[in-house]
Amino acid sequence: MRSHLLNDTTAEHYRRSVTEGVERVAAKLATTERPFTGVTVDALSPLIDRIDLDRPLHDTAAVLDELDEVYLRDAIYFHHPRYLAHLNCPVVIPAVLGEAVLSAVNSSLDTWDQSAGGTLIERKLIDWTNERIGLGPHADGVFTSGGSQSNLQALLLAREESKTDSLAKLRIFASEVSHFSVKKSAKLLGLGQDAVVSIPVGADKRMQTVALARELERCGNAGLVPMAVVATAGTTDFGSIDPLPEIAELCEQFGVWMHVDAAYGCGLLTSLKHRGRIDGIERADSVTVDYHKSFFQPVSSSAVLVRDADTLRHATYHAEYLNPRRMVQERIPNQVDKSLQTTRRFDALKLWMTLRVMGADGIGELFDEVCDLAEEGWKLLAADPRFDVVVEPSLSTLVYRYIPAAVTDPAEIDRANLYARKALFASGDAVVAGTKVAGRHYLKFTLLNPETTTDDIAAVLDLIAGHAEQYLGESLDRAS
């Protein structure tokens, strides 16, 4: 079995095995005609259930054949231009190369004596991102597993900086369309059920700052402690960007930690055309970025950034066997001193490779393309009497609803939209997402693929309308 260990004696075996796997994936990418096969859980489960993990095949080619049957054939392919559902981006080749390198070397980014150059590369990328944001000379941060972890760590720091002994008094303010991880983080941090104060949004799905000011004042008058305001730069449903400069003013006025969840909107940091849409982010105390959304990086690649590096001390714990306190005096850089994680992948390498091959402008051009595509898609929807579109996009998301001419029952329209999404997914012709707006079911395009065209959008809208009309026709037949 030692022949399977990656080392100096098995380098050629490694080369052959990885090459064979890459060739399989490349062939699949080259021949994929739909984003999904439409396979069902009931059809796929038995294929996996019948595999006996205690009886290995002992042959890489045979295992890859099996993998094709249970995974590659039916995987959902985000690179396809008609995958329009969630915040999943097609990935750039330099980042995939970085993934291959980091997996093979297998550095752990918790301590210097496990990562050396990897530590310095990650720190360089944190500095680069902070410069792009404009957080100032004392900024710092660390890579994380994703936006939820970044939001959790930012709110942990805010909790500790609030300097109160009564957790029950702490309050977090976020818009009603902010990410669910804000409420989840409050629970994980031991705060009460009422800790997150939901601030209403306007028709543009942006936080109403008048309401925020009112709630901040009300909480103060009630003897409560405003802990943090979470402003969103790219909501999951609408891509809307809260008014960051106005929120920053209120945070300064009330002495509240300002966190910006830019997990989605961080792509604007490289934008050549739309960077101004996140002006005000430089005034934040902490920022979440997900490079694996709008920087076209493989999952996972995320970071939490802070204006004041000293606040990261709240995540620090010294263990004699790992990062003893003396290492601080010796100026040995251990990333575990900043992180909620201990063992941690060298995910920063993917972004490093991307920047060194493509440059920031290359990323920005791709993100600008999908933002511009969303604007064109909005025009299509606004001009199409079959659909109701909710809001003009700030990033690359479109939320809309099929509205039949002959049906007025909102519940029946809900069912038609739900059916259309399900039928479209089952066909494999395209994948779209869904959400609720004012209690009603809507559909959603999340456009993160520069290869998607307005023709793709128009074709998928026709498919949706066709499925919805089929449902309504069958519903009328059943009723008669």
Disulfide bonds with the S-S distance in Angstrom:
none
